[in-house]
Amino acid sequence: MEGLLRTPKSLPPKLLYDDKGSALFEQITCLPEYYPTRTEAAIFRTHADEICSRLGRNVSVAELGAGTATKTRILLRSLLQRQFKVNYFPLDVSAAALQIAKHEVENELESVRVHPHVGDFEDLTFLKRQAPPRLVLYIGSSIGNLERNQAISLLRNIAAHLSKGDQLLLGTDLVKDSEILHAAYNDSAGVTASFNKNLLVRINRELGGHFEPDTFSHVSFWNRAVSRMELHLESAIPQSVRIDALDLRLRFGQGERIHTENSYKYTLECLESLLHNGGFEVEHTWTDPLSWFAVTLAVIT
């Protein structure tokens, strides 16, 4: 919460993903304006067999930020064409999302055993529960929420928990027309706005906050200079908000913002550099016909 004491104010994006936030994000992925999920899923449907043909034999699969594992099932189904069973280790901050993932994956794919782990990316020791060879999924362009140095640090941490020859499958959103980006983060149904404002609801519930979410507006825009979409909550009025658990009173001027999330968009060159600095080497990258999204298989050498 230290970010609330800074100028400009900010909060870490992981706070967006409580159970309600995770459910709202699942809704976002189905919106007509939100292209990343369906575009990545189309890449998986088109190239799943080729992706799996590049993996080790009897590979175990982990996933960071798994959610309900909807897209992952495409890969797991293809992987079962090459091996008799798969052990799948999804990690997510939402226990509810993991319960859905376990129930639906094991019902749909009888030869997959799901071993859910509730937590965030600060503790990756759960990867040690996997028998090598290992594949780690970090899809959905979640790496775009991180600053470059944070992304490199996370990749190095993943690599530190793996062995030579283990692989990473990374999904990343690519730079594209700003109008497409703007629509994706400012949907006409207002679901992204509800997702963003849910952060205030969470602070109220968990920390005794006294935010009135309706006095804040969802603001999202393309920052071309740093190649990212930005999400903010903007105060519509001058106001003072107390957070009981922190014994803190915050003052907001009209138009003052809380920066809640970034979503960086990559070029393929920047993506390769990122992975190299994170301890991985690119084996192959697949994109959609419009080159809106990339799925990259990388290996520890």
N, C-alpha and C positions, 0 to 999 in steps of 0.2 A: 504493500500500500504506500510505500515511500514516494511513488510517482505522483500521488495526489498532492504532495507538498512541494512539488517542483513547478517551475514555469517553463514551458506549458505543462499542464497536468497530463498524466498518462497512467495506464494500468496494463499489466501483462495480459496478452491475449488468452492465455490458458484459463483465466477466470471466466471467460465466456462459456466454457464447456462444463457446466454442471449438468445434471440429468435433463433439466428443461432446455438448457442451451443446446445440448447434444441432439435432443429431439427436434428443436427448431432448425438446427443445421441439416438434419436429415430431410426436413421439408424443403429447405433451400436447394438441396441437390436435385430435387425433382421439378424445380421451377423452369419455365420455358426460357427465361433470360440467362439462367445459370448453366453455361456450356461446359465447365470443366468436368463434371462428373460423367455426363453422357459421352463426352469426347474421349475421356480416358477409358471408359467402359468399352467403347467401340474399338479402341486400339487393342484392348485385351481380347475382345471377341475375334478380331481379325488375326492377331498374332500370338494367341495363347500357346498354341502348339509349338511355334518356333521358339518362344521364350522358354518354355519348359524343356525343349530339346537341348538347350544350352546349360541346363542345371545339372548338378551332380546326381548320381544314382542314390535313391532312398533319402532324398533331401527332407529335412524338417523345415517348417516355415514359421517365422515369427512376423508379427506386424505391429508397428508403432502407430498409435492413434487409430485403432481398428474400427471403432464405431460398431455398426451392425454387420460389417464384413460383406456387404452386398456385392461389390465389385470383385472382392477376393475370391468369391465362389467360382467365378469364371476360370481363374487360374487353378484353383484347387481341383475343379472338375477335369481340366486338361492334365494336370499332374497325375491324377489317378489312372490315366491311360498308360502311364509309364512305371508306376509302382503300386503295390498292393494296398498300401495304407499311407496316410499322412498324419503326422502330429503337428498340430497348428497351435501356436502360442500368441494369442492376441493381447495387446496391451492397450488400455484406455483408462481415462480418468472417470468414466461413467460406468458404474457397475450395472446399471439398467441396460445400457447398450450392449455390454458384454454378455449379459444373460440372454438377450435376443439373439446375438451372434451364435452363442453356443447351441441354443435350442434349434435355430433355423439351419445352421450348417450341418449339425449332426443328423437332423431329420432329412435334409436334402441329400447329404453325402455320407452314407453309412460307414464308409471306410476312413473318414476323417475323425480324429479324436481332438477335441478342442480343450485347451488348457488355459483358461483366461487368467489374466493378471491385472488387478486394478492398481493403477499408479500413473506417474508421469515419467518424462524422459530423464529425470534426474537420477533414477535408479534403473539401470539396465542389467542388473545381475540375473534377472529372470532368463536372459539369453543363455546363461550357463546351463540351464535345465535341458537345453536342446542337445541332441547328439549330432555331431557333424556328419556329413556336410550340411551347412545351414544356409538358408535364404532369409534375409530380412526384407520385409516390404515396408516402404515408407512412401505411400502413394497419396493421391488426392491433392498434391501440391502443397501439403502442409509445411514443407520446408520453406515455402515462400513467406510464412509468418515470421521467420527468423531473420535478424540482421546477418550480414555475411559472416562476421566473426563468430556469431552464435551458431550458424549453420555448419561452419567448419569444425567448431568445437564438438557439436553433436555427432557429426560424421566420424570424427576421430574417436569419440567415446564408443560409438557403435563398433568401429574397427577394433578397438582395444578388447572388446568382449568376444571377438570372433577369431578365427584361425586362417592361415594361408589357404586360399582356394574357396573360402566362404564368399557368398555373393549378396549384393544389395540390389533391389529393384526400386528405383526412385521415380516417382511421378512429379513432373514440374510443368507449370503453366508458362507459356511462352509469350513474348512481347507481341502485341497485335494492335489493331485499331482501337483508339481510346473510346469510341462510341460503344463498341462491343463490351469493353471492360466496364464502362459506366453503367450500362444496363444490367450487367451481371450482379453488381453490388448495390443496385438501387431498384429492386424489383417492384413492379406495379402493385403487387399484392401486399407489400409492406412486411413480408416475413423477415427480411434481413434487418429491417428497423426493429422489429420485435426481438430478434436475436441479439442485436446490439444493446438494446435497452434492458434486456434480461440481466445484464451484468449489474445494473443498479438494483434490480429486484433481489438478486443474490446477496449483495452487500446489506440490503435491508434485513433480509432473513437471517443471515449468518453472523452479522456484526452489529446488529441493532442500528442500522443506518436509517436515515429519515429522508431519503431521496423521494421525490415525486417524479416518476419516470415521464409523465406527460408534459413536464416542464422542460424536457430535453428533446432535441431533434436528432435523428440519425443523419449524419453527413458522411458521404463517401466520394472520393475523387481520385483521378489519376495524377500522380506526381511524376511527370516525365523525367525530371532531372535525376531522380534516384530509381527510376524504373519500378514503381510500386503503386498499387492501390492503397489508399489510406481510409480507415474507418475512425470516425470521431463521434462523440456525443456533445452536442452544442446546447448550452443553457439558453433558453428562450427569454429569460428574465434575470435581473439581478437577484441573487438569492444566497441564503446561508443554510448549510446542511450539516447536521450533527451525525457523527458515527459513535455510538455509545461505547462499543467495545474498545475503541481506540482512544476514547476521551478526546475526540478531535472535532473541531468545527471548521468546515471548509466554506470559503466565500467564493462565489462565482459572479463575474460581471456578465451582463447581457452579451451573448455571442461568444463567451469563453468556452473552450472545448476541452474534453478529455479524449486523448488519443488512445484508442482501444485496440487497434489491430493494423498490421501491415500485411500486404500480400505482394511479395516481389515477383516480377515476371522476368524470365531469363531468356537469353539467347543461347544457342547450342554451344557456342564458344565459352561463354561464362559458366555454363553448366559443367562442361568438361574440366575447366579450371577449378571449379568448386570441389568436384569429386577428387581430383588429383590432390588438392591441398588437404582434403579430409582423409586421405589414406587409401583411396580406391582408384582403380584404373577402369576406364570405360571399355566394355566389351562390345556393346551394340546399343543403338538408340532407335526407337520406333516412334513415328509421329503419325498424326492423322493427315488426310489429303490436303487440308488447309494449313498445316503446320501451326495449329493453335496450341497443341499440347505435346509433351514428350514423355515417353516411358523409357528409362535407361537402365540397362543391366550393367553392373560394375562388380569388380572382383578385388579381393585383397591379394596382392602378389608378394 
